[in-house]
């Protein structure tokens, strides 16, 4: 990563013109406090954790939503909720370094496709708005819930009650807090992405705020359709080019997709980025 590109990214982040878009790679150093095992975050580790540490059939190991659909059909949807609650709501983890960095400067808007609570914990002493993706619900076409955090607890609000001056945390794939809602299985993703494409999975105030912004895709693989389709619609309305895609040793598929989407590929990972941030801080 050249110094000029890094400076452009960093100044854009601090000016809230570049939006952090967090994938599972940002949790690379988060560990279970009791077992010291890494937090299950990426597709493979989630599948193994869901299946008692054992690999599933190759066609199911392809992607977590596919494996989760298999388990939902066999064991019921509640099994997935209970598994994700146990993984992200009950287990205690060490802090990820990237979240510590985010906590220092509190971006105005963050997209986090992980299902853990570390981003929310970073804003635990500050009022904020939380948007959580939901799927397969009846009575409404909307595929989100909005919560206001008053500095001590969350309570659900409507779109017209949102304080637009507060930071926005967008958790499209869900979180256990304040109540368990997850996008996990293929059926969840199909429903969520359908409504995302139709404009019903993002609140109106966020559609307005995101116009003209750039994004930093960090810790996010783009080699699976689920993540690609969700990201494509969430960044709709971005300026051109749309931002940067940090990925060390990307596949040809990722290279083609990121170029087509309008993201500049940077051959670096989360650790490389954090080292650059630290070096910049020392130099300053």
TASUL-V476505 format. One record per residue. N is the residue number from 0. RES is the residue in one letter. SS is DSSP state (@ for helix, = for strand, . for the rest). PSI is psi as a letter, one per 40 degrees, with the letter a starting at -180 (999 if undefined). Layout:
n: (N	N)
res: (RES	RES)
ss: (SS	SS)
psi: (PSI	PSI)
This chain:
n: (0	1	2	3	4	5	6	7	8	9	10	11	12	13	14	15	16	17	18	19	20	21	22	23	24	25	26	27	28	29	30	31	32	33	34	35	36	37	38	39	40	41	42	43	44	45	46	47	48	49	50	51	52	53	54	55	56	57	58	59	60	61	62	63	64	65	66	67	68	69	70	71	72	73	74	75	76	77	78	79	80	81	82	83	84	85	86	87	88	89	90	91	92	93	94	95	96	97	98	99	100	101	102	103	104	105	106	107	108	109	110	111	112	113	114	115	116	117	118	119	120	121	122	123	124	125	126	127	128	129	130	131	132	133	134	135	136	137	138	139	140	141	142	143	144	145	146	147	148	149	150	151	152	153	154	155	156	157	158	159	160	161	162	163	164	165	166	167	168	169	170	171	172	173	174	175	176	177	178	179	180	181	182	183	184	185	186	187	188	189	190	191	192	193	194	195	196	197	198	199	200	201	202	203	204	205	206	207	208	209	210	211	212	213	214	215	216	217	218	219	220	221	222	223	224	225	226	227	228	229	230	231	232	233	234	235	236	237	238	239	240	241	242	243	244	245	246	247	248	249	250	251	252	253	254	255	256	257	258	259	260	261	262	263	264	265	266	267	268	269	270	271	272	273	274	275	276	277	278	279	280	281	282	283)
res: (X	X	X	X	X	X	X	X	X	X	X	X	X	X	X	X	X	X	X	X	X	X	X	X	X	X	X	X	X	X	X	X	X	X	X	X	X	X	X	X	X	X	X	X	X	X	X	X	X	X	X	X	X	X	X	X	X	X	X	X	X	X	X	X	X	X	X	X	X	X	X	X	X	X	X	X	X	X	X	X	X	X	X	X	X	X	X	X	X	X	X	X	X	X	X	X	X	X	X	X	X	X	X	X	X	X	X	X	X	X	X	X	X	X	X	X	X	X	X	X	X	X	X	X	X	X	X	X	X	X	X	X	X	X	X	X	X	X	X	X	X	X	X	X	X	X	X	X	X	X	X	X	X	X	X	X	X	X	X	X	X	X	X	X	X	X	X	X	X	X	X	X	X	X	X	X	X	X	X	X	X	X	X	X	X	X	X	X	X	X	X	X	X	X	X	X	X	X	X	X	X	X	X	X	X	X	X	X	X	X	X	X	X	X	X	X	X	X	X	X	X	X	X	X	X	X	X	X	X	X	X	X	X	X	X	X	X	X	X	X	X	X	X	X	X	X	X	X	X	X	X	X	X	X	X	X	X	X	X	X	X	X	X	X	X	X	X	X	X	X	X	X	X	X	X	X	X	X	X	X	X	X	X	X)
ss: (.	.	@	@	@	@	@	@	@	@	@	@	@	@	.	.	.	=	=	=	=	=	.	@	@	@	@	.	.	.	=	=	.	.	.	.	.	=	.	.	.	.	@	@	@	@	@	@	@	@	.	.	.	.	.	.	.	@	@	@	@	.	.	@	@	@	@	@	@	@	@	@	@	@	@	.	@	@	@	@	@	@	@	@	@	@	@	@	@	@	.	.	=	.	.	.	@	@	@	@	@	@	@	@	@	.	.	.	=	=	=	=	.	.	.	.	.	@	@	@	@	@	.	.	.	.	.	=	=	=	=	=	=	.	.	.	.	.	.	.	.	.	.	=	=	=	=	=	=	.	.	.	.	=	=	=	=	.	@	@	@	.	.	.	.	.	=	=	=	=	=	.	.	=	=	.	.	.	.	.	=	=	.	.	.	@	@	@	@	@	@	@	@	@	@	@	@	.	.	.	.	.	.	@	@	@	@	@	@	.	.	.	.	=	=	=	=	=	.	.	.	.	.	.	@	@	@	@	@	@	@	@	@	@	.	.	.	.	.	.	.	.	=	=	=	=	.	.	.	.	.	@	@	@	@	@	@	@	@	@	@	.	=	=	=	=	.	.	.	@	@	@	@	@	@	@	@	@	@	@	@	@	@	.)
psi: (h	i	d	d	d	d	d	d	d	d	d	d	d	d	e	f	e	h	h	h	h	h	a	d	d	e	f	d	e	h	i	h	d	d	e	e	i	i	h	h	d	i	d	d	d	d	d	d	d	d	f	f	e	h	i	a	i	d	d	d	e	d	h	d	d	d	d	d	d	d	d	d	d	d	e	i	d	d	d	d	d	d	d	d	d	d	d	e	d	d	i	h	i	i	h	i	d	d	d	d	d	d	d	d	e	g	i	d	h	h	h	h	e	i	e	i	e	d	d	d	d	d	f	d	e	h	i	i	h	h	h	h	i	i	i	f	i	i	e	i	e	i	f	i	i	h	i	h	h	e	e	d	i	i	i	i	i	i	d	e	e	h	h	e	e	i	i	h	h	h	g	d	e	i	i	e	h	e	i	h	h	i	h	d	i	d	d	d	d	d	d	d	d	d	d	d	d	e	e	e	e	h	i	d	d	d	d	d	d	e	h	e	i	i	i	h	h	h	e	h	i	f	e	i	d	d	d	d	d	d	d	d	d	d	e	h	e	i	i	h	i	e	a	i	h	h	h	h	f	i	i	d	d	d	d	d	d	d	d	d	e	f	h	h	h	h	g	i	a	d	d	d	d	d	d	d	d	d	d	d	d	d	d	999)
